[in-house]
Amino acid sequence: MLKASNNRFAVFSLAFIAASFLQLNWKAGFGWSPEFVMALLVICGFYLNILEMAVISAAGIFIFNWRPNPGWEILFFFFIPFLAIYARKFLPWHGGINNIVVIILSVFAFYAVSDLPTVITNTPLLAIILLITAGFGAAAFQFFNYFYKISPI
């Protein structure tokens, strides 16, 4: 196994910035976007410790919501990676499959919490978002899995 860097936090921070730009540019171009940042935050839950996760999740809140008082969906967005850390403890499959399952469940739960009527009425778009987000998450997980070991629970 090759080592990309000894500082995983810096590598994941740069990946977080890249995913943020990708998501914001996708949204500017198409009017909707897959949840690339949420997928990356779930992946961070497999590799980083809790303190590093808190810093990256807080950065995600400040990038996507700069209002003074966050809504429920933003707090949910903050806690999803921490739930992913503990959910993988109970999932019986290989890390890559666990990653995809947790990404799909977290994106669906995020949309259900933030705007359930839109989820019900616009199910095909949600399915496309889930598919693209899961594909991005699987590719990113395999990339990071090549360089780093999954952190112990």
MIDRENVO-960419 format. One record per residue (C-alpha): residue in one letter; z, x, y. Coordinates in pm, whole numbers, padded with zeros to 5 digits, always signed. Example, Ala and Ser with C-alpha at 12.3 -4.5 7.8 and 13.67 -1.06 7.14 Angstrom:
residues 2
A+00780+01230-00450
S+00714+01367-00106
This chain:
residues 153
M+00000+00000+00000
L-00099+00140+00337
K+00134+00133+00631
A-00021+00008+00956
S+00286+00083+01158
N+00656+00122+01120
N+00712-00128+01397
R+00625-00467+01249
F+00754-00649+01555
A+00497-00481+01781
V+00214-00556+01540
F+00316-00921+01506
S+00360-00948+01884
L+00003-00827+01937
A-00118-01066+01667
F+00072-01346+01842
I-00101-01267+02172
A-00440-01262+01997
A-00368-01597+01827
S-00259-01743+02162
F-00586-01639+02326
L-00784-01769+02031
Q-00609-02106+02043
L-00637-02145+02420
N-01006-02046+02420
W-01080-02282+02130
K-00911-02565+02318
A-01107-02483+02636
G-01433-02486+02443
F-01387-02786+02214
G-01115-02994+02378
W-00891-02961+02071
S-00764-02663+01880
P-00616-02570+01544
E-00260-02446+01556
F-00326-02074+01524
V+00002-01984+01695
M+00208-02207+01469
A+00036-02058+01163
L+00117-01709+01287
L+00479-01807+01356
V+00511-01933+00998
I+00362-01606+00874
C+00613-01416+01089
G+00884-01603+00902
F+00772-01425+00587
Y+00784-01075+00737
L+01028-01058+01032
N+01401-01099+01062
I+01566-01386+01248
L+01615-01203+01579
E+01252-01095+01595
M+01149-01451+01505
A+01358-01588+01791
V+01187-01361+02043
I+00836-01448+01925
S+00914-01821+01904
A+01058-01817+02256
A+00742-01643+02377
G+00542-01923+02216
I+00740-02182+02407
F+00684-02005+02738
I+00311-01964+02677
F+00244-02324+02579
N+00503-02505+02790
W+00615-02372+03124
R+00793-02688+03234
P+01162-02643+03317
N+01294-02882+03052
P+01121-02879+02713
G+01051-03194+02516
W+01139-03260+02154
E+00809-03127+02029
I+00864-02791+02197
L+01210-02756+02044
F+01058-02849+01709
F+00790-02583+01770
F+01068-02329+01826
F+01254-02416+01505
I+00958-02444+01266
P+00944-02069+01189
F+01313-02069+01106
L+01264-02364+00875
A+00979-02171+00715
I+01213-01880+00645
Y+01444-02105+00447
A+01175-02327+00295
R+01013-02032+00120
K+01341-01974-00060
F+01298-02305-00243
L+00923-02298-00304
P+00842-02169-00654
W+00493-02025-00600
H+00346-01694-00493
G+00391-01595-00127
G+00031-01675-00032
I+00049-02028-00172
N+00392-02083-00020
N+00249-01972+00313
I-00035-02226+00302
V+00199-02508+00194
V+00449-02432+00470
I+00173-02405+00732
I+00023-02741+00636
L+00362-02912+00626
S+00473-02760+00957
V+00153-02853+01143
F+00162-03206+01003
A+00530-03242+01093
F+00466-03105+01441
Y+00192-03358+01507
A+00399-03638+01353
V+00691-03554+01582
S+00485-03503+01896
D+00241-03797+01870
L+00253-04010+01556
P+00014-04287+01677
T-00259-04030+01739
V-00203-03884+01392
I-00248-04228+01239
T-00556-04323+01441
N-00730-03983+01436
T-00675-03872+01078
P-01016-03697+01033
L-00947-03465+01327
L-00599-03391+01190
A-00753-03306+00853
I-00996-03064+01021
I-00711-02907+01218
L-00504-02868+00900
L-00798-02716+00712
I-00887-02462+00983
T-00522-02374+01045
A-00456-02326+00673
G-00766-02106+00642
F-00658-01894+00938
G-00307-01871+00798
A-00428-01768+00453
A-00654-01496+00596
A-00385-01365+00831
F-00125-01369+00553
Q-00350-01165+00326
F-00417-00919+00606
F-00047-00866+00677
N+00036-00868+00307
Y-00190-00568+00262
F+00016-00361+00506
Y+00369-00502+00475
K+00604-00631+00212
I+00748-00978+00249
S+01098-00950+00391
P+01386-01044+00164
I+01551-01376+00227
